[in-house]
Amino acid sequence: MELPQNKFKAAIAKGQLQIGIWSSLASNIGAEIISDSGFDWILLDTEHSPNEIPSLLQQLQAVQRGTATPIVRPAWNDIVLIKRILDIGPQTILIPYVQSAEEARQAVAATRYPPGGLRGVGGGRASRYGRIADYLKKADSEMCVLVQVETRAALDRLEEIASVEGVDGVFIGPSDLSASLGHIGNPAHPEPQRAIEDAARRLKVIGKPPGILTSNEDEARRYIGWGYVFVAVGVDTVLLVRGADALAKKFKG
């Protein structure tokens, strides 16, 4: 059995637009439904969702036949959390709240086996229970590390964070960034919007693909026009809320 190619990693390295969706329901059924919608990637969140390893495993099993490459966001830049996630199979992770180049290096090291990193050696689902030949020697090559820049301080260090070897992309977190800039709950304010546009420009200069999330179609198209390469254009919980509220309103007035 061969190690699967990380199609998402290959695509963003070429600058190919990847349209994704955020999954916060912590539901294997919900994840399965949206994984077949035609998106390029699906983010399974454990930072702001009640997701733990057992439920995350069920979601990964549910999406494996869909079109979307699964990406997992750990709750923190923690070597143990990252190890446990990688051992159940995902090849791409999004590390939240990276504030410096050193923190970015820590994130990358957590995804690499020794001697190049600090990932603990174990078997399990990631190696198809030992069926992938030389998994321990090959796994690093398909690992994709995305780091999340979401504060004023991190933006000031954007180039040094993005230039860390092994960082494959930089995700700009609009909600926390707008809060850090003094506009909590209002990422559409001109100041965070200028910062978001400027981040895309700066990342393009150093050849590092930028990513972002929005549930607003106009914003998504604007971000794509600014050069964002991996863009989440919706959140499963938001889709459910909007659809349910609209249906109830039709009958309840």
N, C-alpha and C positions, 0 to 999 in steps of 0.2 A: 504494500500500500504506500502511495506517494503522499508527501506533505502537500496539502492544498495550497495553491497560489492565492495570495492576498490580492484579490482583484481591486479592492478599494485603494490599497497602497500603490499599486501600479498605476491606477488611473489618476490619482492626484499628483503623482510624481511627473506625469505627462501634462498636467494642467487641464485635464478633462473634467468638465463640470459634473459633480456628483450631487444629485438631489436626494435629500433624506427626510426622515421623520423621527420625531422624539417619542419615546414610549415611556410613560410614567405610571401606567395602570398597574404595573407589577403583576400582570396577568399573562399566562401562557396562551390563552385563547385570544386575548386582545392582540398580543404580539404576532400570533399566527395570521390573524386576519389582515393586519396592515403589512405584513411581510410579503404578501402576495399582491399588493396593490400596484407594484411596478416601480417602487422606489429603489435607488441604488444602495442606500444604507439605512439602517435603523439603529437608533441609539437607545440602549437599554440602561436606564438610569438607576443608580443606587445611591446617589448623593442626596437627592431630594425626593426619593420615592421609598416606600417601605419594602425594599428589595433586599433579600439576603441570598446566600449561595444556593440553597435548595430551590427557591422560586426562580432564581436567575438561570439555573440549569434547565428547568422546565421550559423557560422562554427560549433559550438557545436551541433546545431540541425542537421546539415548535416552529422556529423560523428557518431551519436548515434547508427546507425545500423551496423557500420563497426566493424572490429576486434580490432581496436586500441583504447586503453584508452586515452582520451584527457588529456593533461597536458597544463596548461597555464603559460606563463612567463609574470608577470606584468612588467610594464616599470621601476618600482623601488620598494624598500622595504617600501611601503607606506600603512598605515592601511586603508585609504579610497579606494585606487586602489584595494587592496586585497579584501576588503569587497564587492565592486561592482562586482568583478569577481566571488567570491564564491556564491553570490546571484543568479547568472545565471546558476549554476549547477556543475562546475567541482569540483572534490574532491582532485585533485593533483595540486600543484603549484610549480614553480621553481623561487626562489627569486634571482635576480641578485646581484652581487657585495656585498656579505656579507663579512665584514672585521673583525668581532670580535664575540665573544660569545654573547655579549650584543645585537648586531644586529640580531643574529640568534634567540635569545629569543624574540625580537620584532616581527620577522617574524612569529614565532610559535603563539605568543599571538594574532596576527591579525587573525588567523584562528580558534581560540577557543572562544566559547561563555563564558560569565561570569558564575561562578566566576573564572574559570580557564584561561580566556583570555579577550580580548578586542573587539571581533567581535560584531558589531552592530546587534541587533535582528530585523529581518525582514522576511517577507514571500517571495513568488515568486517562480521562477522555481526550485530553489534548493530543496524546500520541495514539489515539484510537486503541487504547489499552495495550500498547506495545506493538501494534501492528504496523505503524509507520517506521520503516527502516531508518535507523540513525536519526531519530527524531531529535535527540539531544544535541546533535551536531548541526542540524539543519534549521531548527525552529527559529533561531535569532533572525535569519535572513528574511522571514516573512512577517516579523513583528512590526507593527505600525504604532508609533507613539505620537499622540496628539496632546499638546499641552494647552491649558486654558489660561488665557490672559484676561483678567477681569477687574483690574484696579488701575488707578493712576500710576502707582509706583511700578507696577509690572509693565505698563505701557512705556514708561520712561526707559525701561531696560529691554524693550521689545527685540531689538536686533541681537543682543547677546543671548537672550533666551532662545530665540528662533535658530540661532547659528550653532547651538549645541549638537554635536554629532549624535545621530540617532533620533533626533526630533524630526518627524516627517511632516508635521503640519501644526499650525497655531489656530486655535479656536478663540475668537473674541466673544466674551460673554457679555451681551448687551445689558442685561438686567443689573448685574453686580457692577458693571462698569459705570452705568448711569448713576447708580447709588454712590459709588466712589467719587464721582464728579459733582455730587451735590444735587442730583435730579432723580431721587429714588422713585421708582414706579413710572418713570417717564423717559424711556430710552429714545423716544422720538424727538426729545428736545434737541435743538440745534447743536449744543456743545457735544454731547455724546455722539451725535451723528457725524460731526466733523472728525471726532476721534476715530470712529469706526472707518470712515473713508480714508483717513490718513494712515491707519494701521494697514489697510489693504495695499496702499501705495508703497509703504515701507517694506512690507513683506515681499512684494513683487520685485523690488530692487535686489533683494538678497536671494530670490528664487525659492521662497518657502511658501507653500500654498496656505491661504487663509480660509477659515471656516466660520460659520455663524448660524444662529437660529432666530427665526421670527415666524409668527403666525399671521402676519400681515402680508398679503400678496404684493402690494405695491412696494413695501420695504424689501421683500425677497428679490423682486426684479431689479430694484435699485442696487442692492448688494451684489447681485450677479454682474450688473453693469460696472460696478466699482472693482471687480476682479476677484470676488470671493469664489472659491473653487468647490468647497463642500458646504452646501447650504441646506439646513433643515427648514422645511417650509410649513411645518405643522407639528402639533402635539396631540397625542391620542386623547388625552383628557379634555383638551379644548374642543376637539372635534365632537366628542360625546356631549359635552355641555351645550355647545351651540345647536347640535342636532336635536337633542332632547328638549331644550328650552323652546326652540322654534316649533316643534311638533305639539308641545303642550299648549303653546300660545294659540295655535290654530283652533283648538277645541275649547280652551278655557278663556280665551279672550284676554 
